[in-house]
Amino acid sequence: MFDSGLGGLSVLREIVRRLPRENCIYVADSGHCPYGGKSQREIIARACAISDFLLAQGAKLIVVACNSATVAAVEYLRANYAATFVGMEPAVKPAVALSRRGVIGVLATVATLSGEKLHRLIDRHAGGVRVITQACPGLPEQVEAGDLDGPATRALVQRYTVPLLAEGADVIVLGSTHYPFLRPLIQDVVGADVRLVDTGEAVARRVESILEREGVRAPPGAAAAAIRWFSSAAPAHLEQVGGRLWGGPIQACALPG
């Protein structure tokens, strides 16, 4: 599994909860975070470098636990590697089903909003529901810094959610793996009447289904999962900030190369 940084921990949490006997490797590409403002070519280059590393470690499936990387690179990865890739898909479909007012908002990175994948998803599932998208530059960096509820982070959340609320959105999609770590703050800002949805649990179900289908799921008697941690930035950052987000100790290594 890899992400531009620490956001993918929100997805890993759901996978470990659902598949407690699957060994995992997590790569935080924090040395190149955020992906949201990078070109498609740059993101594909990073995705390929990390995928090469994970496959060399014996990975049987790779989760692209980053919405920006999914939009920019997952189709390229699937076309050029003989491996199974699971990407992220903003939770537009469940959000549409939950909306009472017929208006939902999507918080996402610039890269996610500029790709065709999200717009195809909206066209396919929105029906008569109005979908308002909002780019959120700066939010991933706040999570990477471990600032989940400080004044600067709150100001960004308010700036990005006010337009959605003004248009009557009653469901907001957290369209980046970093944003679930801001869920308490976002909920406080938007109020209890607005539902927040993300895709971590859905991705975990998808991973489980693929492992079952391909006959490579860890057997019931296997030992509890071990997690290996790598970062393209200083491992101490993953250990310290990532450990707080993860809720337990992390011993990280530098990503080779």
N, C-alpha and C positions, 0 to 999 in steps of 0.2 A: 504494500500500500504506500502511496506517496501523495503529498500535498505540497503546495508552495511554501508551507510552513507548518504551523501547529493546528490549523483548523481541522485537518483530517482526523485529529484525535476524537472529535465528536462522532465521527463515523466508526472509527476503531472501537470506541466504547460500545456501540450497538452490536458490532460484529462479535466482540468478545463475550458480550452478554448472551448472544444467541448461539454462538459456536465456541463454547469454553474450552474445547479440546484441540482447536486448530492453532498451530504455531504461526506466529505473525512476524513480519518484518515491517517496521514503519520508517519511512524516509521523510524527514522534514527538509525541504529544499529552502531553508531559511536564508541561505546565502544569496538566493535569487528572488526572495519575496519582496513585493507581491507580484503575482503573475498578471493581475488585473489590467495593468497598463502596458504590458509587453506585447510585441507583435506575435502573430501566429507562428512565424518562423522561429522566433526565440523560444516560445513555449514548446513547440515540437522538438527542438533540439534538447531541451531539458528533459522532456518526457522520454525521449529515446535513450538518453544517457542513463537515466534512473531505471528505466525498464531493462536495459542491458545488465545493470548491476543486480537487479532483483532476480532476473532469470538465471544469472550466474550463481546466485545463492540457492537455486532450486525451487523458486516460486512456482506453484501449480496454477495460480490465478493472481492477477494484479488488479487492485482497486485503484482507479484514478480518483482519489478522494478530494477532488478539487473541481469546482464548477468551471472555472476558467480553463483549466487544462483539458477538461472533458470537451468543452466547446471547440477548443483550438486543435486538439491533438488526438482524441480517442479514435476517430475514424482513420486517421493515418496509422496509428498503432495497430489497429485491427487489420488493416490492409497489408502491413509490412512485417508483422510478427506472427509466428505460428504459436500463439498463446491466447488465453482468454482474458479479456479486459472488461471490467465492470466500471462504468462511469457514473457520474452524478446527473440527476435530472431534477430541476426545480419542481417542487410539489404543486404544480398548477392544477392537475386533475383533482386531487383531494381538496385543494383550496376552493375550487369551483363548487364542489359538492357541499362544502361547509357554509358557503356564503348565503346569508339571509337577504341581504340588500342587493345582491347581484353586482357587487364591486369587490375586486380583490387587488391587493398590491403585491409587487414583487421587488424585494430588495436584492440587489446583485452587484457584481463588479462590472466595470466598463467592458471587459472582454466578454463576459457572459451575455451582456445585453447587445453587443455588436455582432454576435454570431447568429447564424440562421437557425441553429438547433432550438433555442428558446422560442423563437417566433413560430417555428413549425409546431412546437408543443402547444403554444397558445392557440394557434389556428385549429389544431386538432381537438382541443379539450374545452376551450372557453365557452362555446355555444353562445348563449345570450348573455353571458356574464362579461362585464367590462373589466379588462386587465390593465392596470397602471404599473409601469415599470419605473424603478428609481435606482440610478447608479449611486454607489456609496463609497467613493474614494476616501481612504483614510481609516475605515473601520478595521480592515485586516491588520493594519499596522498597530492599532490600539490593542488588539488581542495579542499580537506577537509581543508587545511590550508588557503584557500582563495587566493592562489597565482596562478592567471590565466594568467599572462603575464610577470612574472619576469624572470631574467636571468637563474635561475636554471630550471624553467619550460620550457623555450624556448630551453635550451640545451637538455632536455629529448625529446621534440618533434622533434628536429632536428635529434637526434640519432635514433629515431624510424621510422622516415619517409624517411630518406635518402636511406635506402635499397629498399624501395618500389619504390621511384622515379627512382633509378638506374635501376630497372627492367622494367621501362616504365609504371607503374601504372598511369592511368588517372582518376580513381575513388577510393576513400578511404572510407571504412566503419568504422564508429565510433562505435566499438563493446563493449562499456561500457557506462552506463548511465552517468558516470562522464564526458566523453569526449565532449559532446555537449557544455559544459561550456567553453571548450578550443577551440571551433570552430574558433573564430576570429584569435587566435594565430596560430592554425594549418593551416588555410587558408593563413595567411601571410607567413608562412614558406614554404608551398608547392607551392604557386603561384595560380593565378586566373584560370589557365587552368585545374586544378585538382578539380573534384567535390567531395564534402563531403556529405555522407548520414548517417542518423541514423534512429531509429525505433520508436521514441516517438509518432509521428502522427499516425502511423499504429497501435500501441497499443491502442491509444485513440479510433480509429475507431472500433477495436475489442471489447473493453469494451462497447461501445455504442451498437454494434450489439448484444452482449450477454444480456445486460439489456433489450433491446427491445424484444428479443426472449423469455426471461424468464418472461416478463411482470412485471418487477420490476423497470423500469426507472422512475425517478421522473417526475410527471406530469408537463405540461407547466406552470401551475399557481403556482407551488411551489416557496418558497422563494429562494433567491440566496444562493449558497452553503456556508456552514461553513466548515472550515478546523480545525481539532484538530491535534496538533503536539506533538510527543513524541520522546525522545532520550534515548539511553542506556548509553550515556556519559553525561557530564554536559549539561543541557538544554541551558545554556548560549551560548555554541558553535553553536547549531542549530539556536538560536535566532540571533547571530551576523553574523557568516559566512553564514549560510543558508538564513538569511534575505537579505543579499547582493545578493546571487545567485537568490533568489526568486523575488527580486525587491520590497519588501514590508515588513512590520513588521510581526514578528512571535512571538507568546507567547507559549513557549514550556513547557512540563512537563517531569519529569523523567519517563522512562519506568519502571513500577513495576517489581520487581524481579531482 
